[in-house]
Amino acid sequence: MTKSNDIEMARLFLRAERMGMCLVAPSRRVRDVLRRRIERGEAIKPVRGMYVRAPYWNSLSKPQRMLHVMRTLQSLHPDWTFCRESAAVALGLPVSYGEMDVVHVATTRGNRNAKSRDVQWHVIDDEEFAVVRGFRVTPLARTVFDCMRTTDFPQALAIADGALRVSRTSSSSFVRRFERIGGSCPGKAHAIRTMRYADARSESGGESIARAVMIREGFALPELQVTLPQPLSPQRFFRVDFLWTRLDGSMVLGEFDGMQKYEDEALLGGRSSLRALADERHREAQLTLYGMPIVRFTYQDVTNASRFVELLDRYGLPRSEEDARIERRLARSRSVSAHIFTVCSLSDEPIRATG
């Protein structure tokens, strides 16, 4: 490779990165250069026709990678409207990483599209859209409804909590909107009921999933984001993720330990990840001065229901068996709805395609 090629590629990559996009090769010659870079491990092709420097791509989180791909697609196809989980990511909602491997785009029944492994199309008759952070997406309520009705209770609750956080509206307003746009769609009842559990105080998808497991397994719900005066500086305050009151009146603190607080630049506030970890350890040491048991758990804990239940039981957290019975019955009905969803023709039935 000549020095001029190196300079040109550096310029092209830098321009794309500054725009938060992937590089689209402007010519066959550039594609050939990029192909050789991929063979040497210097570049990555995340989807067909898009290229990124390997070190840059590896530094991005999963949502950031998805936004880079979507931003590139939006530039190539300004009339595309992103929907479902793709729209949810653009709207700042917590989406499972497993749902970020495909881009979801809205289409109409009259359109014909070729198949693709990278883009999944969904027939949505409602032509309304919003522009958010430069992305053309389905409106918030429609996006939330489509995500919630086709996923399980924990992931649906994470979406619901996130919707309340970003919109600063009530769960009842979303329920009314779901009832208007839902029609006879399978999963409508699941989305509505889950939204009634939503709480904007839940600050992350992991906290929401933890609460969903508590509901499903029949644990009494804790207070969320409780403010407590700091033991060594009473004029200042800590916020704890969860606070339970046992049947004997004693209290238990709960903390969800997610990696986001050590990786997200917005949450780091200019600190290094190491500094954030040290601050968290100092905070944890002070929390022990309250004299209350502290149950700490991670995303891996809450996604392993049996392990999470055993952990909560060990701390003697109260249960509500009636809630558990209701949720188990609804879980069975949701599994039936999911089966119906796969075999019926819907108003937004998915079709694998590219535009």
N, C-alpha and C positions, 0 to 999 in steps of 0.2 A: 504494500500500500504506500502511495506517495505521500509526501508531507502535505501537499495541497489537499489530498483526500482527507487526511486527518483533520486539517483545519476546517474543511467544509462540514465534515460530520460533527465536529464539536460545535460548530455554529448551529447546525440544524437541531441537534439534541438540546442545546441550551435554550433555543427559542421555544421548542415544544415544552420543556420543563417549566420555563417561566410562565407559560400559559396554563400549566396544569394539564397538559395533554400528552398523548403519545405521538411519536413521529410517524407521519405518513410519507412514504418515499415519493419524491416528486418526479422520479424518472427510473427507467429500467437500470441504468448504470448505478444509481444510488441503491436500488434494491439488491443488486449484485454485491455491492460493498457491504451492505447490512447483513446479507446472508453469510458472508465470510466472517463477520464479527460474531454472529450467532454461533457459528461452528467453533469459534475460539472461546466462547463463553463470555464475550464482552458485551453482548446485547441479548435481549429477550424479545420474543414476539408473543405478547399476551393473547392477542386475537389476530385473526387473519388481516393482513395489511397494515398492522400497527407494530411499531418498534420502540423500545426503550433501552437505555443503558442499564446493564445488569445491576451495578451498585446503587443506582438511583431507585430502581424498581424494588430492590430488596430493602430499601430504607422506608418504604411506604407501608402503611397499615392496609389491611384488606379493604376497608371502605374507601381509602384514598386511591387505591388501585382501581376500584370500580368507577370512581368519579373521573379518573383520568380517561378510562375507556369511554365512558358516557359523554364526556366533554368532546372527545375526538369524534364520536359518532354524531353528536349534535351539530358540530361544525360541518361534517360531511352531508348531513341530512337535516337541515333546519326545520323541516316540517314534521319530523318524528316527535311523538309524545311518549315519554317514558311512563310506565305504570308499575303497579304492584311493588315488589321489593326494590326495584331500581328507583322508582319515584320516592319510595320511603327513605332510601339512603340520601337522595338529594334534599329531602325535606328535614334531614337530621334525626330520623327515627332509628331506634336500635333494631338492627336486622341481623339474623343469624348469619355467620360467615358462610355456612353451607348454602345459603341462598344467593350468594354473590358471584357465583361462577357463570351465570347466564344473565344477559341483559334483557329486561322485559319491556316490550314496546306495544303500544295500543295500535289497533288497526280496525278496519270495518269489514263486514261480510263481503263487500264488493271487491275488495283488494285481493290480488293473487301474489303470493310471495314465494320465492325459492327457499328451499330448506337450508338451514345453517345450524352448526353446533353452538354458535356464540350468541345468537339472538332468538328469543322466544316471543312470538306475537300473541296477543290476546284480543279477541273481538270485543270491543266496547262500543256500544251504540251511542253513549253519551259523548258528544264532541267537545265538551268543555275542557279547558286546560288552564294551567297557571304557569307563570314563568318564575322560577325560584333559583337564585344564584346562577342565572344564565341557562338553566335547564327548563325545557318545556315538559311539564309533568301533569298527570291527572290531579285534580283538586285534592286537598288534604283528606276530606271525609271519604271520598271515593277510594283513595289510595289505602287508607287505614282499613276500610271495610274489606277490600279485596285481599289484603294481607291477612287480616284476622280470621276471615271465614274459612280459609283453606289451610290453616296451620293449627298446631296443637295448643292446648290451653296455656302453658307457660310462655311460649313464643308470642301468642296472641296478646297475653297480658302485658308483655314487654312493649309491644307496639302500642297498645292502648295507653299505658302510662306515658310513653313518649309523646303520644298525640296530645295528651293533656298538658304536658310540659311546654311543648312548642307553640300550642295554640292559646294557652291560658283561658280555655273555655271549660265548661262542665262536661261530665260524662253524659248527662241527660241530653245535652244538645247534640252530641254525636249519636246517641241512641235514636233521637228523632230523625236525624239525617239518614241513618241506616234503614229505618223503617220506610222512608220515602224512596231510596234508591235500590233497596234490596230486592223488591219484588218477591219472586218465588225461588230465589237463588238458594241452593243448598248451602248450609253453614250460616245462614242469616241469624238464626236463633242463637247459635254459638257465639257469633260476634257481638250480638246485643247483650247476652248475659255476661260475657267476659268484660265488656265495656263497663258494666255496672260495678265491677270490682276495681276499676282503674283508679289510680291515685297519683296525682302529679308530683307528690313528694318523693316518690321513688326516683332516685337519681341516676340509675343505670339499668341496662337490660338484665345484668346479673342479679340485682336486687329484686327486680320484678319477677324473674324466674324463680328465685328463692321464695317469694311470697306466694306464687302460684302453687308451688309444691306444698307449702304450708296449708293452703286452702284445700288442695286436693287430698292431702293426707289427714285432714281434720284437726290441725293445730289452731288454737286461738290466735287471731291476728295480733301482731304487736303494734305499738305506736311507731310511726316512721319519723326519722330525722328529728329526734328529740334534742332540745338544747339544754345543756347542763353547764353550770359555772365550773370553770377550771379549778381543781383542788388547790393549786399553788398560786393562782391569780384569779380570785373570785370575780374581778371586774371584767374578765374575759370569759369566753364560752367555747365549749366543744359541742359538736353535733354528732350524735351516734345514729347509725343507720336504723337500728331496731331496739325497742325496749319492751320486754314482756313483764307482766305481773303474774306471779304464780298464785295458786289458790291460797297459799298461806300468807299472801301479801308481800313476800320478798320479790325482788326485781332481778332481771337478767338482761344484760346488754348484749346486743348482737352487732357484729361488724362484717360486712361483705368485703373481702380483700381481693379486689380486681386489679389486673395489670394496667388498666387504663390510666389510673392515677399516676403511674410511673412512666407512661409513654405519651399521653396526650399533651401536646404543647400548651393547650388552653388550660388544662388542669395543673400543669407544672408551674405556670406563671413565671417563666424565666429560670426556674431552678433546673439543675441537672437531675437525672433519674436517681443518682446516688444520694443527692441532697434530699430529694423527696422521700427516699427510703429511710434516711436517717431521721427526718422530721416525723415520719409515721411511727417509727420505733419510740421516739421520745413521747409522742402523743399516747401510744399504747401504754407506756410505763405510767403516765399520769392517770390513765383511765383505771388502772388497778387500784388507785388510791380511793376510789369510790367505795371499795369494799364489796362490789357486786361481781358475781361471776360474769365472764365475758366469753361468749361463744363466737368464734371466728370461723368463717368458711369461705371457700373459693368457688369459682365457676365449676370446677371439676366436682366439687362436693354436691352442688345443687342439681347437677345433671345426672347424678347417681342417686336416685330417689331413696333406695334402701339405706345407703350410707348416710344421707342427709337426715332421714328419719331417725336413725340410730343416734346420730349426734344430738339432735334436738331432745330426744327422749332422755339421754344421759344428763341433760341439764334440767330435767324435770319440767319442761314447758307444758302448759295446759293444753288440753285438746277439746275439740267440739265435734263429737261423733256425728251429730246431725248434719253438719256441713260436709263431712267426709262422705256420708251416704249419698247426699244430693249430687256431689261432684262425680262420684263413681258412676251413678246412674246416667248423668249427662255425658260422661266420657264414652259410655257404651253407645248412646244415641249419636254422638259426634262421629264415632267410627262408622256407623251406618251411613251418615251423611257423606262422609268422605268416600265411601264406596259408590254412593249414588253420583257424587261429583265426577268420578272417573268414567262413568258409563253414559251419562246424560249429556245432551246438547244444552249449553248454557248461553246466557246473553254475553258472556265474555270468555267463551271456550278457548283454550290455548291451542295454537297451531305452531309447529316448529317451522321457522322461516327466517329469511333474511330479506332486507329491503333493497 
